[in-house]
Amino acid sequence: MKTNNILYPVILLICLIWNICFLCAQVLAESKIRVALFTDKGAHARELLCTNLENDKSLATTYITGEDICDDCLKNFDVLFFPGGSGKREALSLTPEGQKKVRLFVRDGGIYLGVCAGCYLASCARPEYLGLFPMTTVDGKHWRRGKTTLPIEFTELGMEIFGIKQARVNVIYHNGPVLQVYEQYADKVAPLAYFRGEVVAPGGKVGLMVNAPAIVLARYGNGLVLGISPHPEATPGLTTIELTAIQWLYNHRPTNKQTLPTTSSSQASRNQVSTGTSQSYKSLSAQIYNEAENIFENTISSHYQHIHENAEQQAQKINGQYQVVTDCSGFVSYVINSVAPKHYASIHQISGRSYPHAKTYAQFFSELPENKSMNGWLKINSVGELKRGDIVAWEKPDSSRSETRHKGSGHVMIVIDKPEKPVYENFKGRTIKYVEIYVLDSSSVEHFPPQSLPKLSHSQFRDGVGKGMIRLILDEQDNVIGFWEGTFSHERNTVIKGPSYTNKIAFARLVSLF
């Protein structure tokens, strides 16, 4: 009896642990994005693609056929991935019944990702194709252009979706579609990248590929369709960016009221994607800049002052107009909190103050990991990578405690345009190298020209919100070693006679939370 008395609770404990492990495994499996990779006739899924899909711990990948789709397997998946191969043969493998079920899957909220042949399949170029986005192909007679490496240029939204820092990259191309949107449906498709080079088939027309969309995003019903003409998954350095795109698309599935960015004209279609009207599909960098620009355009009174209130109190919005009494970090905190409160919370919680000071922003940015985002923040290592909507912050060098307390801990600002080319200037008998960056911020410092102040506020000098050029000092390797904020500080009532040197300068970009 004593043995049984001991064994009984042990058995209960083992059963309890087993049940907990089973439930944890179930929750973990359910939290993964369920991907169906089409592997039927016509689909040539590369070994590297399969390996990367299987190794990604956020994905649960299953290989399926046209017969599986006809048997209603798609109800068990979030994403349907059609790889390269032959679009026509993939369509035949599906059969008309399977084609219909793919359309229903996407219409009801599924995500379709098609690379090369899978991109052909999503188009309207042939009767048997799926017609998931309103695009056809140009010069289809000469589709066999061959295999080569071509330059493509990502739009701002494309860079965010694929999680890359450089807009222009070289990618492997192998007979992918040269897409053209039907003019009347131009606002239904968002180009994410454009070809900036071309390869021409014998007898084909020259000039068709250059500036044609290389990657497109469209909405079909309640679902999303991502079409990729080239092969990033086969290109060194880009082999996993499609997996990043899957995560982005999954976390940005539309509601009935959301629309894609629109292309308002054929010129916009050729060059860049318009930001459109849906906040959900703008890059966060664009949203940050647009919010700051809206405040600038509608500010009726502005004053530079350190206000010890929470971020949402750093500006007052009344009937669409703003009264902005705040310092640099209060202004940036207000903007970020308005657009991306979760991103703001990750930096606010470490500040220990009503809002993070410039010093905190600079330290937070400098401690971000290399080449991957953390809590929606991506570290920008090089001044040349800065773009509109990025954040620049520096900490004052060797500031006394009293000066920091009364006159700020540094400066933080929002980038308007990417940096100018480096300038060499003779300063006090020696040559300094710097770049000028156009920024939007709240400051008491007269920035370098061109400087502009809110028109509605009728300000006579820099006292709060405004735009202007700041200078970042570079060494010969283009590392940032100092800053030169402007010409005159109204807060200190002193002329700024030259740059300040420090290594406490950092940049960051807001990206989507995966």
N, C-alpha and C positions, 0 to 999 in steps of 0.2 A: 504493500500500500504506500509506503514512503517513497518508493521509486516512482510510482505513478503520480504521486503528488508533485514530485520534482519535474517529471517529464511533461506533464500537462501544460504548465505555464511556458515551458521552453518551446513546445510545439506551437502554442498560441503566438508566442513572440516571433517564431520563424514565419508563420503564416502572415502575421501582420507586416513583417519586413518585406515578404514576397509581394504582398498586395500593394504596399507603398511603392516598391520598385516598379511593379507593373503599371501602376497609375502614372508614375513619373515618366516612364518610357512612352506611355500613351500620350501624355501632355506634350512631351518633346516631339513626338512624331506629328501631332496635330499642329504644332507651331511652325513646322517647316512648310515651305512653299512647294506644292505638289506639281512637278513638271512632267509632262508626257513628251518624250522625244520620238518623233516619227521615224521608223526604221524600215519601212516597207520598200518595195521595188521603186527605184527612182531616187531614193534618199540615200545619200552617202555621208553618213555621220562620221567625221574624222575621229580617230582614236583619241587624240588629244582633247577634243571637245567632250567626248564621253567621260574621259578620266577627270577632267575639270568639273563636270557636272556631278559626278559621283563623289568627288572629294569636298565639294562645297557643303559645309555642315548646315547651311540654312535651306538647302534644297533636298527634296526627296524625289529622285528621278526614276521614271519607269519607261521602258521601251515598248512602243505600241505599233500596231499595224492598222491598215485600213479596215480589216475585219473586226478588230477590237473596237474601232470607232463606230462601225455599224451596229455593234453589240452594246452601244451606249456606255462605253468606258469613260467618256469625257466628263461624266458627272462626278468622277472621283479626282478631278484635276483642276488646278488653277491656271496653268500655263500650258499651251500647246506649241511645241518647237518643231518647225520644219527646217531641216538643214539643207546644205547644198546638194547638188545632183542634177536631176532633170525635173523641171516644174511640170512638164506635160506628163511624164511617167508617174510623178507623185499624184497628180490629179486622177490618172487612170487607176492607180492603186486604191484611191479613196472610193471610187465608184460614185455615181450621182447621189446615192443615199448617204454615203459618208461625207460628201461635199456639203450636203444639206445640214448634216449634224454638226459639222465644223462651224458653219455659219450660225446655227442656233447657239452653239457653245459660246461664241464670241458675243453674239447679240445679247445673251443673258448675263454678260459680265465677265466672260473669260478673257484671257490674254493670249494673243497670237504673236509668235515671233518667227519670222521667216528670213533665212539667210540665203542669198543668191537664188537658187531654185525655189526656195520657200518664199522669197520676195516676189519672183515671177508669179508664183501660185496665188499670192494674195491680190494680185492686180486684176485689171479687166482686159488684159492683152489678148486673151484667147477665150472662146466660149466656155471651155471646161474649167477655166480658172475660177477662183472663189469670189472675186470682185469685192474684197473686203475694204479696199480703199479706191477712190475714184481716179485711178491712174492707169495709163497704158505705157507701152514702150515705144521708143522711136527707132526707126530703121530696123525693124524686127527681122527683115530679110538678111541682114548682115550681123546677126547676133553673135556669131562665133568670132569674137575679137581676140581671144587668146588669154594667156596668163601672164601677168606682169605685176609690178608694184607701182601704185599711183598715189599722188598726194591727194588727200581730202582735207577739208576744213570744217570743223564742227561749229555749230551755232552755240550760243551761250547755254541754251536749254540742253542741247546735245551734250555739251561738256558735263553738265550736272548729271544727266541721266546715266551717262557711261562712266562717270567718276574719273575724268581725266583733267589734267591741268593745262595741257598745250592744245590750242585750237587746231593747229595744222600738224598732221601726222602722215606718214606713208603707210599704206595698207595693201595687202595682197588682193589682187582682183583677178577673177577667172570667169569670164563670159557672163558676168552679172547683168541684170537689166539696167538699161538707161531709161529712167522713168520720166514721164511727163504727165502733169496733172491736167485733167479736163478744166478748162478755164472757168466754167461756171461753178466748179466745186473747189476753187483754189483755197477758200477759207476753211475747208474741211480737212486739210492736210498740213501738218507742221514739218517742214524739212529740218532734220537734225544735223545733217552734214552735206557738203557739196563736193563733187569732184573738182579738183583744181588742175587736173591733167587728163590725158586721154590716151587710148589705144584704139586704132582704127583697123577694122577688118578689111581684107582685100575687096575693093569695089565699094566700100562703105563711105559714108559722108564724113568729112573732116569737120570738127568743131562741135559735134553733137554732145559729147560727154562733158566738155569743160563747162563748169557752173551748173551742170545738171544735178538734181538731188542724188546723193549717194545713200542716205539713210532717211527714212520718213516715219512719222508717227501719225496715226489716224484713229478716229473713234468709229466703231461700228456698233450701233445700238448702245448697250451699256458696257461694252468691252473695248479693249485697246488693241491696236494692230501696229506692230513694229516691223518695218521692212528694211532689210540691210542688203544692199547690192554686192559689196565686196566681202572679204573674209577676214574680219578682225580675229576670229578664233584661230586662224592659221598664221597670224602675223606676230613675230616675236615682240614682246612688250605689250601686246594688246589681247592676249589669248583669253583673258577672263573678263573683259569689259562687258561682254554680253550678259554675263551672270550678274554683274552689278546693275545692268539695265533691267533685268528681270526683277530684282529686288525693288528698284525704283518704281517700276510699273505696278507691281503688286501693292506697294504702299500708296499709290496715287490712282487707284481705280476710281473711275468717275461716278458721281451720282447723276441723277436725271437732269439736274440743272447745270452741270458743268460742261464746258465746251473746250475745244482745243484752241491753241493760239491761232490767229487768223493771218493769212497773207493777203494784204489789201490790194496788191497790184502784182503784175507780172515781174516788175523790177524787184520788188521785195522777195518774190518767189525765187528769183535767180540768185540773190545775194545773201539774204538773211531772213530768219523767221521773225515775224512780228510778235510782239509780246501778247497781243490779243486782249481778251477781257476776263479770262478766268485766272484768278490768283493761283489756283491749284496747279496750273501748268506753266507758270512763269518760274524761272530759276529763282532761288531765294536771293541771289545777288541782285537780280532785276527788281525784286519786290522791295529789298532794302533801299535801293537807290530811288525807286519810284515814290516810296513813302517819304523819304527825306526831301525829294524834289517837290512833292506836294506841300509839305510844310513850308519850304522856302517860298514857293509861289503864293501861299495864302497866309503868310505871317503879317499881321497888322501892327504888332509891337514886339520888339526884341531887346533883350538886355542880358549882358554876360554877368552871371552871378552864381555863386555856389549855394545851391538850395538843398538842404538836408531832408529831402522827401523821397519817397519811392519813385521808381522810373515813370510810372503812369502820371505822376504829378509834376513832371519836369516841363510839361507844356500843357496849355489849356486850349481845348478846341471848342469854339462857340460858333454855331451856325456855319460850319465849314471853314472858319478862319481861326488862326492860331495866335495866342499870346505866349511867347516863348521867353521865359526868364530862367536861364540855366547855363551851366558851363559845358565844356566839350563832352565829358563823359556822361553828363545828364542827358544831353541831346542824343548821343549815340545810344544810350540805354533806352531812352524813350522810343526811338525808331525800332531797335531790335525787338524790344518787348511787344511793340504793336504788331510786328510782322511774324515773329517767331518766338513766342513766349517760352517754349521748352528750351530753345537754344540759349535764351537770355538767362533762364533759371540755372543752367549749368555753370555760368560764370558768376551770377549774383550770389549763389550759395557759398562761394569761397571767399567773397569779399568782406563779409562781416559788417557791411555798411548798408545804408538805405539804397545805395546803388554803387556799382563798382567804379572806382576811380581809374584814371588813365593808366596809372602804374599797374593796377590789377589787370587791365586788358593786356598790357605789354607783357607782363609775366605769364599770364594764361596762354597767350599766343606762342610765346617762346618755348613753353613746356609741352606743347602739343606734339604727338608722335609724328614721325616722318612718313609721308606718302600714304596716310590713311586717316580718315576722319575720326573724331572722338566727340560724342554727344552732338553731332551735327556741325562740328567745327573742323575745317581743314587748314593746316598750316601752309602758308605760301613762303617758300624758301628764297625766292629770287625776286628782286624788284621788277625785273622784266616780265614776270608772270602776273603782275597786278592787273586787274580789270575793274570795270564799273561795278560798284556795289561791294567791293572788298573793304576791309577795315585795316587802317594803319594806326599803330599806337607806339608811343615811346615813353620812357621814364626819364625824368630829369636827371642829368648826371650830377652826382655829388651834391644833391640839394640838402640844405640845412633843414632840420626838423621844423623850425618855425616857418620857413619859406614854403615848404611843402604844405603845411597846414593852412596857410593863409592864401597862397597863390597857386595851388594845384600841384599835382604830383607828376605832371607830364602833359601829353596831349594825345587825343584819339580823334579820328576823322574818317569820313566815308569817301572812297575814291569815285570821282566822276568819270575820268578818262584814263586810259592806260598811260604810263609815263612817256614823256618826250625822250628823244635821243640824248645821250650824255653830253654835257657841255663842259669845256675846259675854260677856266677863268683865272686870271692872275689876281691873287688876293694877298695883299701885304707882302709882296715880294716872292710869293711862291704860288705854284699852280695847284688849284683844287679842281676836282672832278665831281659833278653832281648831275642829277636828273631832276626835272621839275614835274610835279604831279598836281593835277587839278583836283581839288577836294571840296567837299561840302561839310561844314562843321559849325560849331558855336565857339567863337573865339573873341578875345579882345585885341588880337594882334592883326595889324594890317598886313595881309599876305602880299606876295608878289603879284603883279598884274598878269592876266586880267583878273580883277576882283570885282564882284558884284554883290549888292545887298538887296534884301527883299524890297520890291517896289512899293508894296502896300504900306510898309512901315515908315517910309520917307526918312530912313536913317542917313545921317550926314557922315558918319565914320563907322569903323568896324566895332560893333557893340553887340555881339551875339551871333545869330545865324547869318551865314554868308558863304560865298564861294571865292576861291582864289588859288593861286599857285603856292605850293610849299616846295622846298628843295631838300633832297636827301643826298648827303655827301657819300661818295663812293671811293674805294681804293682802286688800284689798277686791275684787280680781279673782280670788280663790280660788287664787292661786298659793301653793305651799308655801314658806315662808320660814324655818321653824325647827321644832324638835321639843321636846317636854317628856315625857321618858320615864317619870317617876314621881315618887315622894315621897322615897325614901331609897336610897342606894347602899351596900350592905354591903361591896362591894369597896373603896370609898374610906372607908367609915365616916363618911359625911357626908349631911346633909339636902340634897335638891335643892330649891332655893328658887324656881326659875322656869325658863322656857324657854331654850333655846340657839338662836341665830339663825345660819342657814347656808343657802346655795343648793345644798349638796352632798347632796341627798336625791333618790332616784330609785325608780321602781317598775317591775316587770316581771312577765310571765306566761309560763309554759311552754306552748307549743303544739306540735302534732305536727310532726315533721320531714318535709318533703315531698321 
